[in-house]
Amino acid sequence: MYEYDNECLETFLRLQSKLFDENVANTLEEAEAFLEDCLAVVCDSIQDVKAYFEDSGMDVEGMSLEELEEAAEVFPLPGGRYLVVEA
């Protein structure tokens, strides 16, 4: 099981409305449980996000890296990594 650090959890809590109409978590513990349940992944770069989507069968051909970064499922983290939440 992947362990999500505080940067991931705090960013998800702050930006979850980007992906969901209502909050799915209100605390760090709830955020961690939700991310574990939906098997969210952390990628080191936007190129890794693209590779992850391609490996998952998502058609990202023709999408720029900027478009990928703006996708609802992609949460840019302050340290330069990306949290990908498929819900």
N, C-alpha and C positions, 0 to 999 in steps of 0.2 A: 504494500500500500504506500502511496506517495504521501509524503508529509509536506504540507503547504506552510511556508514561512509567513511571518506577520505582514511582509510586503504584499504577498498574494492575497491574504485574507482581508487586509484593510482596503486594498484597491478594489477587490470584488464587492465588499460592503458599500463602498463609496459609489461605485459605478454600475451596480447590478440593474438599475432602472434602464440602462442601455439595452438590456436583453429581455427584461421582464417588466410586465405592467405593474406588478406589485412586488414588494420586497419578499424574497424567499429566505432571507436571513437577517437577523438584527444584531447578532453578537458574533465575536470571532469563532466561538465554538459552533454556532449554527452554520456559519459560513464554511468552516472546515468540513463539517458533516455533509453539507450540500455538495461541496466540490468533490468529496470522496464518492458520494452516491452517483454523481454524473460522470465520474472518471475524468475530471478536468486535468489537463496537462499543462506543464510549464515548458516553454520553448526558449532557447537562448537568443534567438534572433528571428526577425520576420521571415528570413529565408527558411528557417526551421519550421515556422508556422505553415508556410506554403508546402513544404515537403510533408508535413503531418497531414494537411488537408488532402494532398494528392494520394498519400498512402491510405487514407480513409475512404477514398473513392469520390471525393468531392471534386467537381469540375471547376478548377481555378485557372485554367488556361485562358489567357487573355486578360486576367486581372493583374493590375499593377500592384506592387508591394504596398503602395499607399492605400489602394482600395482594400487590400487584405487587412491592413492595420485598422481601417475604419469599420470592418465587419462587426456586427453586433456580438458575435461569439468571441472576439479577440479583445483582450483587456491589456493594453500596454502598461507595463510596470515601471515605476520610477527608475529602477536600476538598469533598465534597458532590455529586460526579458519580457516575455509575453505569456499571459495566462489564457488558455483556450478552453472555453466552457461550451460544450455542446449539450443543449437541453431540449 
